[in-house]
Amino acid sequence: MDKVVKMLEDAVEFVGKENVVQIVTDNAAHYKAAGEKLMETRKSFYWTPCAMHCIDLILEDFEKKLMVHETTIKKGRKITTFIYSKGMLIHMLRNFTKGKDLIWPGATRFATAYLTLACLHDNKGPLMTMFISDAWKTIKVASTPEGIKVQNMALDSRPWKNIVICLKATTPLITVLRLVDSDEKPATGFIFKGMRKAKETIKTNFSCVKKSYELIWEIIDGRWESQLHRPLHATTYYLNPYYQYEPNFVVDDAGIKIGLYNCLKKLVPIQEERKKIGLQLPDFYYARGLFSNETAKSSRKTMLLLSGGNFIEIVIQN
């Protein structure tokens, strides 16, 4: 851990501590310990676990803790591994899918597993047609034990129903994963809302039947609340004009305001400066003064929130 702390310290000194808002690493235990230790000595910025890694760990938890996810991913891998291990089957597959593939690499390991399930779902019809076609029946591999097993698997209705169940839980999270993996806009101000929206979408996907989504929510909260959720995320959500002026903007969550004031205390150590910012917050919230300017109003959705202005986020990856 000491070596990791030294590496982080060197990175801070290189860019200048006055330019640092947060240091982002993955969730490995030694990085977490180093980040927390660094915050004890560097009071003016945050250590934050990587959002991509956290979401990937949620997807991993789904596979480990939800039986339907574990068995469905195994069957999906069995089908794709069988087809992609033989050139003639790849060629046959693409004839039936009009060139589409069954494997879709994602930004993370476990996202790839679920994106592959999405590809299987999208190509369900062509895939089933292939396994009952004359082209399939005439090749030698079709009569092998492995070929028969994969054919039966592809023609069984149960795995296809289970794929839909898996995608109902994971597609909203993969949407957040794409958000944080994008280089188009800073993601910090969108993570808080993105995770809330993902949970609500999952709930809707399961027709708001609590017993169907309750364990999924528990798995998400186990990572989100204890690892990823930070005051900085709540603050940038509150200060993000993209969300602030929407009718459904959440203002009654005590955690948001607590996060905001915690960030002000950490990032603005001079009390008089914090007081000035505090006096401006009502103007921002009610769109008064400069915030009522037509130019400001028209750019709410296009002027991206830049966390910390000219400050720098240091990202450390394995």
C-alpha positions as CSV (number, residue, x, y, z in Angstrom):
1,M,0.0,0.0,0.0
2,D,2.8,2.4,0.8
3,K,4.1,2.2,-2.7
4,V,0.6,3.1,-4.1
5,V,0.4,6.1,-1.7
6,K,3.8,7.2,-2.9
7,M,2.7,6.9,-6.6
8,L,-0.5,8.9,-5.9
9,E,1.5,11.5,-4.0
10,D,4.0,11.9,-6.9
11,A,1.0,12.3,-9.3
12,V,-0.4,15.1,-7.1
13,E,2.9,16.9,-6.8
14,F,3.4,16.6,-10.6
15,V,0.2,18.4,-11.5
16,G,0.1,20.6,-8.3
17,K,-2.1,19.9,-5.3
18,E,-4.1,23.1,-5.9
19,N,-5.2,21.6,-9.2
20,V,-6.6,18.4,-7.9
21,V,-10.3,17.7,-7.1
22,Q,-10.3,13.9,-6.9
23,I,-8.2,10.9,-7.5
24,V,-9.9,8.0,-9.2
25,T,-8.7,4.4,-8.9
26,D,-10.3,1.0,-9.2
27,N,-11.8,-0.7,-6.2
28,A,-9.0,-3.1,-5.4
29,A,-8.3,-3.2,-1.6
30,H,-4.8,-1.7,-1.8
31,Y,-6.0,1.2,-3.9
32,K,-8.9,1.8,-1.6
33,A,-6.6,1.8,1.5
34,A,-4.2,4.1,-0.2
35,G,-6.9,6.5,-1.3
36,E,-8.4,6.7,2.1
37,K,-4.9,7.2,3.7
38,L,-4.2,10.0,1.1
39,M,-7.4,11.8,2.1
40,E,-6.3,11.9,5.7
41,T,-3.2,13.9,4.7
42,R,-4.6,15.7,1.7
43,K,-7.7,17.4,3.1
44,S,-8.6,19.3,0.0
45,F,-9.6,16.5,-2.4
46,Y,-11.4,13.2,-2.7
47,W,-10.4,9.7,-3.5
48,T,-13.2,8.1,-5.6
49,P,-13.5,4.5,-6.8
50,C,-13.8,4.0,-10.5
51,A,-17.5,4.1,-11.6
52,M,-16.8,1.6,-14.4
53,H,-15.2,-0.9,-12.1
54,C,-18.0,-0.5,-9.6
55,I,-20.7,-1.2,-12.2
56,D,-18.7,-4.1,-13.5
57,L,-18.6,-5.5,-9.9
58,I,-22.4,-5.2,-9.7
59,L,-22.7,-7.2,-12.9
60,E,-20.3,-9.7,-11.5
61,D,-22.4,-9.9,-8.4
62,F,-25.5,-10.6,-10.5
63,E,-23.8,-13.6,-12.1
64,K,-22.6,-14.9,-8.7
65,K,-25.7,-14.3,-6.7
66,L,-28.6,-14.7,-9.1
67,M,-29.0,-18.3,-10.3
68,V,-30.9,-17.4,-13.5
69,H,-28.0,-15.1,-14.5
70,E,-25.3,-17.7,-13.8
71,T,-27.0,-20.5,-15.8
72,T,-28.1,-18.2,-18.6
73,I,-24.6,-16.8,-19.1
74,K,-23.1,-20.3,-19.1
75,K,-25.5,-21.4,-21.8
76,G,-24.9,-18.3,-23.8
77,R,-21.2,-18.9,-23.7
78,K,-21.7,-22.5,-24.6
79,I,-23.5,-21.5,-27.8
80,T,-21.2,-18.8,-28.9
81,T,-18.0,-20.8,-28.0
82,F,-19.3,-23.7,-30.1
83,I,-20.1,-21.6,-33.1
84,Y,-17.0,-19.4,-33.0
85,S,-14.6,-22.4,-32.6
86,K,-15.4,-23.5,-36.2
87,G,-15.0,-21.4,-39.3
88,M,-17.7,-23.1,-41.2
89,L,-20.2,-22.4,-38.5
90,I,-19.2,-18.7,-38.4
91,H,-19.8,-18.5,-42.1
92,M,-23.2,-20.3,-41.8
93,L,-24.2,-18.0,-38.9
94,R,-23.5,-14.9,-40.8
95,N,-25.5,-16.1,-43.7
96,F,-28.6,-16.4,-41.5
97,T,-28.0,-13.2,-39.4
98,K,-27.1,-11.2,-42.5
99,G,-23.6,-10.5,-41.3
100,K,-24.4,-9.9,-37.6
101,D,-22.3,-11.5,-34.9
102,L,-23.3,-13.0,-31.5
103,I,-20.3,-11.5,-29.6
104,W,-20.2,-7.9,-28.7
105,P,-17.2,-6.8,-26.7
106,G,-17.9,-4.3,-24.0
107,A,-15.8,-1.9,-22.0
108,T,-15.5,-4.4,-19.1
109,R,-15.4,-8.1,-18.6
110,F,-18.8,-8.7,-17.2
111,A,-20.5,-6.1,-19.4
112,T,-19.3,-8.2,-22.3
113,A,-21.1,-11.3,-21.0
114,Y,-24.4,-9.4,-20.9
115,L,-23.9,-7.6,-24.2
116,T,-23.4,-11.1,-25.7
117,L,-26.7,-12.1,-24.3
118,A,-28.2,-9.0,-25.9
119,C,-26.7,-10.1,-29.3
120,L,-28.2,-13.6,-28.8
121,H,-31.6,-12.1,-28.1
122,D,-31.4,-9.8,-31.1
123,N,-30.5,-12.8,-33.3
124,K,-32.9,-15.4,-31.8
125,G,-34.9,-15.9,-34.9
126,P,-32.0,-16.4,-37.4
127,L,-30.1,-18.6,-34.8
128,M,-33.1,-20.9,-34.3
129,T,-33.7,-21.0,-38.0
130,M,-30.1,-22.0,-38.6
131,F,-30.3,-25.0,-36.2
132,I,-33.4,-26.4,-38.0
133,S,-32.1,-25.7,-41.6
134,D,-30.9,-28.2,-44.1
135,A,-27.5,-26.5,-44.1
136,W,-27.1,-27.4,-40.4
137,K,-28.3,-31.0,-40.9
138,T,-25.8,-31.8,-43.7
139,I,-22.7,-30.8,-41.7
140,K,-20.8,-33.5,-39.7
141,V,-20.7,-31.5,-36.5
142,A,-24.5,-31.4,-36.3
143,S,-24.6,-35.1,-35.3
144,T,-21.9,-34.9,-32.7
145,P,-22.9,-35.0,-29.0
146,E,-21.7,-31.4,-28.6
147,G,-23.6,-30.3,-31.7
148,I,-26.8,-31.9,-30.6
149,K,-26.5,-30.4,-27.1
150,V,-26.0,-26.9,-28.5
151,Q,-28.8,-27.3,-31.0
152,N,-31.2,-28.4,-28.2
153,M,-30.1,-25.5,-26.1
154,A,-30.7,-23.0,-28.9
155,L,-34.2,-24.5,-29.7
156,D,-35.3,-24.6,-26.0
157,S,-37.6,-21.7,-25.1
158,R,-36.4,-21.5,-21.5
159,P,-33.0,-20.0,-22.1
160,W,-34.5,-17.3,-24.3
161,K,-37.0,-16.3,-21.6
162,N,-34.1,-16.2,-19.1
163,I,-32.1,-14.0,-21.4
164,V,-34.9,-11.5,-21.3
165,I,-35.0,-11.6,-17.5
166,C,-31.2,-11.0,-17.3
167,L,-31.4,-8.1,-19.8
168,K,-34.2,-6.4,-17.8
169,A,-31.8,-6.2,-14.9
170,T,-28.6,-5.3,-16.7
171,T,-29.4,-3.1,-19.7
172,P,-30.1,0.0,-17.6
173,L,-26.7,-0.5,-15.8
174,I,-24.9,-0.9,-19.1
175,T,-26.4,2.4,-20.1
176,V,-24.7,4.0,-17.1
177,L,-21.5,2.2,-17.9
178,R,-21.5,3.7,-21.4
179,L,-22.1,7.1,-19.9
180,V,-19.1,6.9,-17.6
181,D,-17.0,5.4,-20.4
182,S,-17.7,8.2,-22.8
183,D,-15.2,10.9,-23.6
184,E,-18.0,13.3,-24.8
185,K,-18.8,14.9,-21.5
186,P,-17.5,14.8,-17.9
187,A,-19.4,12.0,-16.2
188,T,-19.2,13.0,-12.5
189,G,-22.3,15.2,-12.7
190,F,-24.4,12.5,-14.3
191,I,-23.5,9.4,-12.2
192,F,-25.9,10.1,-9.3
193,K,-28.9,10.6,-11.6
194,G,-27.8,7.8,-13.9
195,M,-27.8,5.2,-11.1
196,R,-31.1,6.4,-9.7
197,K,-32.7,6.2,-13.2
198,A,-31.2,2.7,-13.8
199,K,-32.8,1.4,-10.6
200,E,-36.2,2.9,-11.5
201,T,-36.0,1.5,-15.0
202,I,-35.2,-2.0,-13.6
203,K,-38.2,-1.6,-11.3
204,T,-40.4,-0.7,-14.3
205,N,-38.9,-3.6,-16.4
206,F,-40.2,-6.0,-13.7
207,S,-43.6,-4.4,-13.7
208,C,-43.0,-2.9,-10.3
209,V,-43.3,-6.3,-8.7
210,K,-41.1,-5.9,-5.6
211,K,-40.2,-9.6,-5.2
212,S,-38.9,-9.6,-8.8
213,Y,-36.5,-6.6,-8.4
214,E,-35.8,-6.4,-4.7
215,L,-32.7,-8.6,-4.7
216,I,-31.4,-6.8,-7.7
217,W,-31.7,-3.5,-6.0
218,E,-30.0,-4.9,-2.9
219,I,-27.0,-6.0,-5.0
220,I,-26.8,-2.6,-6.6
221,D,-27.1,-0.7,-3.3
222,G,-24.4,-3.0,-1.8
223,R,-21.9,-1.5,-4.2
224,W,-23.4,1.9,-4.8
225,E,-24.0,3.0,-1.3
226,S,-20.8,1.5,0.3
227,Q,-18.3,2.1,-2.5
228,L,-19.3,4.4,-5.4
229,H,-21.7,7.0,-3.9
230,R,-19.6,10.0,-2.8
231,P,-20.5,13.6,-1.7
232,L,-18.9,14.8,-5.0
233,H,-21.5,12.9,-7.0
234,A,-24.4,14.4,-5.1
235,T,-22.8,17.9,-5.4
236,T,-22.2,17.7,-9.1
237,Y,-25.7,16.4,-9.6
238,Y,-27.1,19.4,-7.6
239,L,-25.0,21.9,-9.5
240,N,-25.5,20.4,-12.9
241,P,-27.8,22.7,-14.9
242,Y,-28.7,19.8,-17.1
243,Y,-30.8,18.4,-14.2
244,Q,-31.3,21.4,-11.9
245,Y,-34.1,23.0,-13.8
246,E,-36.0,19.9,-14.8
247,P,-39.5,19.5,-13.3
248,N,-38.6,16.2,-11.7
249,F,-35.3,17.4,-10.1
250,V,-34.9,15.8,-6.7
251,V,-34.5,18.4,-4.0
252,D,-35.9,16.7,-0.9
253,D,-33.1,14.2,-0.5
254,A,-31.1,15.1,2.6
255,G,-28.1,13.2,1.2
256,I,-27.8,15.7,-1.7
257,K,-27.6,18.7,0.5
258,I,-25.3,17.0,3.0
259,G,-23.0,16.0,0.1
260,L,-23.1,19.6,-1.2
261,Y,-22.1,21.2,2.1
262,N,-19.5,18.5,2.8
263,C,-17.9,19.3,-0.6
264,L,-17.9,23.0,0.1
265,K,-16.2,22.4,3.4
266,K,-13.5,20.2,1.8
267,L,-12.9,22.1,-1.4
268,V,-13.3,25.7,-0.1
269,P,-11.5,25.8,3.2
270,I,-11.9,29.5,3.7
271,Q,-15.2,30.1,5.6
272,E,-15.8,33.6,4.0
273,E,-15.5,32.1,0.5
274,R,-17.9,29.3,1.5
275,K,-20.3,31.9,2.7
276,K,-20.3,33.8,-0.6
277,I,-21.0,30.5,-2.4
278,G,-23.8,29.7,0.0
279,L,-25.4,33.1,-0.7
280,Q,-25.3,32.4,-4.5
281,L,-27.0,28.9,-4.2
282,P,-30.6,30.3,-3.9
283,D,-29.9,32.4,-7.1
284,F,-28.8,29.3,-8.9
285,Y,-31.7,27.2,-7.6
286,Y,-34.4,29.8,-8.4
287,A,-32.6,30.9,-11.6
288,R,-32.2,34.5,-10.5
289,G,-29.6,37.1,-11.4
290,L,-27.2,35.9,-14.0
291,F,-28.8,32.5,-13.9
292,S,-32.0,34.0,-15.4
293,N,-30.2,35.4,-18.4
294,E,-31.6,34.0,-21.7
295,T,-28.1,32.8,-22.8
296,A,-27.7,30.9,-19.5
297,K,-31.2,29.3,-19.9
298,S,-30.6,28.3,-23.5
299,S,-27.3,26.6,-22.6
300,R,-28.5,24.5,-19.7
301,K,-28.5,21.3,-21.8
302,T,-25.5,22.1,-23.9
303,M,-23.0,23.6,-21.5
304,L,-21.5,20.6,-19.9
305,L,-20.7,20.7,-16.2
306,L,-16.9,20.8,-15.7
307,S,-16.3,19.5,-12.2
308,G,-14.0,22.0,-10.5
309,G,-13.5,24.3,-13.4
310,N,-9.8,24.1,-14.3
311,F,-9.1,21.4,-11.7
312,I,-7.8,18.0,-12.6
313,E,-9.1,14.5,-11.9
314,I,-6.2,12.1,-11.6
315,V,-7.2,8.6,-12.9
316,I,-5.0,5.7,-11.8
317,Q,-5.7,2.3,-13.5
318,N,-4.0,-1.1,-13.3
